[in-house]
């Protein structure tokens, strides 16, 4: 009745009493409903009418694990909750307009959440928790900013709050990390890849072409060397975001390389460890255009510090906004307003962070002193941090805090 029978598919799930795949008719432009609607996908797992609702953002479209009908977020598990996963507009199958990213703003995304929340209010009137990881966490924090009373609590994993298109604090972070033992090894790897470009470029081209990761002129880049340089520069952010430990990184490189042998000839086997890194540096694809567009119009991001590598780079500058697919002009109005709100009004927000993840430590989100919020930071962890990774005492205290915000009594 709420979404139209033709838009609801019932699926059997071992994780929930009832499970639905729903195409929600969503306004293309919430400011002008005459522009029509598109379908925004959500996945709904029903547990109990009296249980809380965990609404998770599918930040780059649904991840494969999110689409599994057996999937439960850790907080739906811990709180014995109903679960809703919302696909972020402009990703995968939730595309408002395929010709432009004009309707990709934090306000429009928040309006999507708000529309779903209003629709489901008849079934689940209260005890809502909005959660998201990385870009998903960024989205639900914006949702809390625009609609502070829609949900009782918000949980964000691995997010920060940058107010510039290219925040130079990332440069200092990476410069400091290059002084560590792990950072020195990574820096030497990057130099090796750049110094040996002539020999490695043909293999790099074959690899990304075979995996259909790159078609020339996708981003106005008509030579593979420039894309190679971009990938090597990106390696430092990727390392600290997802590894933070050189031995773990090295094991992952070897494992990833062995997987490529399925699509490459056995002649690759004699490559040195550093040669094998080219099978782990993956350039951006068109699927991520909306991510870069939003970052370089409203969200804020990082840029590359080319100076330590300039001698070996083909170009002088490597701007990241070229991967947006459209011309971008950064406007910090939203970010500045959101930052002021986090400093003065934000309430009932849990941040789950990791100390080696640049997205957790650069541009930290301030907390108002007189409001009830909670931040937990895990040592020697990465962007993939979860509450389950913490010690039992920290986990329990976080769950108790969430239960108090949700009004759950035991």
N, C-alpha and C positions, 0 to 999 in steps of 0.2 A: 504493500500500500504506500509506503514512504517513497520508494524509488522507482516504482513501476515494475510489474511482474516480469516483463521482458528484459529488465536490466539486472535481475537477480538470479544467480546460479547457486543452487544448494549442493554442497559437497560433503561427503562423509569424512570425518576427521577423528583420529584417535585422541587428539589433544583437547578437543572441545566437544560439548554436547551437540552443538550445532555449528556449522561453518558455512559462510557465504562469500562468494565472489560477486562484487557489486560494481556496476558502472553507474556512477552518480552523475546525473545531468547537472553540469556546473556552468556557471556564467563565464563566458570568455573574459568579459570586463565587468567586474562587480560594480563599477561606477556608472556603467551604461548597459543595462540589461537588454536593451534593444539589439545589441550586437550578437545576441544568440548564446547558445550553449555548446559545450563539448562534453565528452565523457571523462570523468576523473575516476580512476580505479581505486577501490578500497577492498580490503580483505577483512572480514569480521568473524571472529571466533567467539561464540557465546558460551559462557560458563553458568551464570546464574543472574537473575534480575537484581538481587541484593548485592552482588559483587561489584567492586570498583571497575572502572574502565581504563585500560592503558591504551592510549592512542599514539602510535609510533609513526614517524615520518619515514617514507621510503625516499631517501634524499636524491638519488640519481636514477629514479625509477626503482621498482622493486629489485632488491638483490635476489639472486637465485635462492638463497636460504630463506628469505622472507616469503617467497612464494610456495615453499613447502607447507602442506596443510598440517604437518606435525610441528611446525615451528612455533615456539613460544619465546617472547622476550623474557629476559631474566626477571624483569619486574612483574610481568604477568604471572610468572611462576612463583615468585616470592610473596606476592600479594593475593594469589589465587584469584586472578582477575579475568574479566572479559578482555578481549584484545581487538584493536582495530589498527590496520596498517594503511596509510594513505600515501598514494604515489604522488610525488612532487610534480607540480605542473611543468610542462615542457620536457618531460623525460619519458622515454619508452612509449607507452600507448596513451599517455595523458597529455595530449598536445592541443592547446587552445587554438593556435594559428600557426600553420607550418611555414608561413611566409615572413614572419617577423617575431622578435622576442619582446615586442612592445608591451605585452601584458605580463611580463615576468618581472614582478616587483615583490618586495617583502610584504607589502600591504595586500596585494592580490593573493599571494600564497596564504597569508593569515586569514583572508576572507574565505578561502577554500576550507580551511580547518573550521572556521566559525560556521560556515554553511552546514558542514557535516555534523558539527556539534548541535546545532539547532534542530536539524532533521531528526537526530537520534534522541533528543531530549525526552520525547514521549515514552521511549523505552528505558533509557538510562538517564534519569533526571539529575543525578549528582554523583560525586566521588569520581571525578575524571582526573587522569594524570596524563599529560602530554610529554612524550619523550623523543629524543633523537640523538643520533651520533654524527659528529662532524657537521656536514652541511645540513643534516637533519636536525641536529641540536641547535644550529643557528636559526633554522626555520621555526622551531617551536619556541625559542626565546623571543623571536620577533612576534609570534602569535600571542605570547604572554604580554608583550609590550602593548600591542594593539587591542587585545581583548583580555584584560587582566582578571576578569571575573568569569571567564568561560570555563576554566578548569581550576581545580583546587590546588594542583601542584604541577611543577614542571621539572623534568630531569634532562640535563644536557651533558653529553659525553664529548670530551675533547674539543672544546670550542674556545675562541677568544673574541675580542671585539676591536678590530682595526678600523680606523677612521680615515685612512688614506688608501688610494688606489694601489700604490706600491709602498708598503710600510717598511722603512729602512731599518727597523729594529731587527728584522730577519737577518740583515747583513751582519750586524754585530753578534747575533746569536751564532751564526755559522762561523764567523771569525774566531769567536771564543772556543767553539767546538773543535776547530782545526788545531788548537793547541793541546788537545787531549790525545792520548795514545790511539784511541779509536779514530778520532778525527784526522790525525796525521796519516794513518793508513788509508783512509778513504780519500784524502786529498791526493796522495800518491797514485791511487787508482785512477782518479779523474785525469791527472796529468798524463798517465800512461795511455789512457784511451785517446786523449787529444794528440799526443805525440805520434801515435801509431795509426792515425786516421786513414792514411793512404792505403794501408794494408787491410784495415778492418772495415772500411766503408762498403766494399762489395758484399761482405757477409751480412752487414747490418741491413743493407738494402734488400737482400734476398729474404732475410728473416721477417722484416715488417711487411714486405709485399706478400709473402706466403701466408701470413696471418691476417692479411687484409687490414693492416693497421694504418696504412698510409697510401693515399693516392696523390700524386703530384698535383699541385695547385689547389689542394683542399683548403689551405690557409693562406694562399698567396705565396707559398714557399715552393719554388720550382727546382730546388736542388736538395739532394739528400744530405749533403754535408751540413747545411744549416740546421736541418732537423736533428742530425747527429749531435751537433754542438748543444742545441737546446736540451737534448736528452741527458747529456753529460752534466750540464749545469744543474738540471733538475735532480740529479742523483743525490746531492747532499741533503736536500729537503726530504727526499724519499727515505734516505738512510735514517735520519734522526726521527722521522715521523713513524716509521714502521719497524725499525730494527734497534738502533741505539747501542748495539753491541756488535763488534766486528766479526767475532766468531760465528754468531748466529746468522749474520748477513752472509758470510762466506759459505756456510752450509746451505743457505737458501739459494745462493747463486749456482752452486754445483747441482743441487736438486733441480732447479729450474732449467739448467742447461741440459741435463740428462733427459728431461721431458721433451726438449726440442729435437732430439735425435729421431723422434717418430716422424717428423716432417722434413728432416734434413738427411743428407747423405752421411755415411759413417766417416767420411773424411774429416768431419768436425772434431772427432775424438782427440787428436793430438793437441788441440788448442790449450794454451796455458790458462791458468785460473783467471788472470786479468783479461785475457781475450774473451773468455766466456761471459764476462759482465755484459757484453753487448746484447746478450740474449735475455737480459733483465731490464735494460733501459728501454722503456716503452714510451714512445711519443704520444701526445694527445691525439684523440680521435674526434671525429665530428659529433659523436654522441655526447661529448662534454662541452660542446659549444655553449649551451645555456648556462652551465656552471661558470664558465669564464665571463660570459656576458653579465651575469648578475654580480660577480665579484668586481668587475671593472666599471659598473654603473652605480652600484650602491654598497656592495658588501665589504670592499677592501680586500687586499691580497698582499702578496710579496712580489718583489722583482728580483732579478739576478744581479749579483755583484760580479761583473766580468773581469775586474782588474787582476785578480790572482791568476787568471787563465788567458789574459788578452793576447799574449804572444802566440798562442796556438789556435785562436778562434778566427773563423773566416770573416765575421762581421764585428763591428764595434759595439753594437747594442743588440740585445735580444729581448725585446718587449714581449710580455706574455699575453697582453690583450689581443694580439693578432689571432689567438685561438678562439675568440668569441664568435667569429663568423659574421659579425656585424660591427660597424663602427661604434665605439663606446665613448661616452663622456661621463666622467665620474662626478657624482653629486653626493656630498657627505651629509646632507640634511637629515636623512633617516638615521644614520649611524650616530651623529652627534646627539640627536634627541634620545635615541636608545641608550647611549652611554650616560646621559644625565639621569634618565629613568633608573638605570641600574645603580647609580650612586645615591639616589634619594627615595625611590618608591618600590623597587623590586622586592617581591616577597614570595615565600614558599617555592624557592628555586634551589635545586640540588645540582651542583656541578661535580662531575666525576672526571678527574684529570690525571695526567701522567707527567712526570718531571723530565723525561727526555723528549717529549713531543712538543715541537715548536708551537703547535696550535693550542697547547695547554698553558705555555709559560710566557709567550710573547703577547703583548697587549692584553694583560689579564683583566677579567671582568670584576669591577669593583662592587663591593656589597655595602648597602646602607647599614650603619651601625645600629639603628633602632628597629630593623626589620628581621624577620625570622627566615634565614636562609642557611644553607650548609654547603661547604666545599670540602671534598676529600681528594688528596693528591697521593698517587702511588709512586714510590721510588723505583727507579730502574725499570720503568714501564714505558709503553708506547701509545700511539694513537688508537690502538685496538683495546685499550683498557676497559674492563667491565667491573661492576661492583663485586662480582664473584671472585675477582683477583685479590681483593683486600683480605685482611685478617678478619676473623669472626667477630671480634668486638666492633670494628669499624662498620662491617656489613650490618650487624644488628642495630647499631645506633642509627645508621642511615634509614633502615627499614622502619624503625620506630618513629623517626622524624616524618617519613612519608605517611605513615599511618595516622599520625597526629594531624597532619595537614588535611588528609582525606576524611578525617572524622571516623576512623575505624577503631572500635574499642574491642578488647579481648577479655 
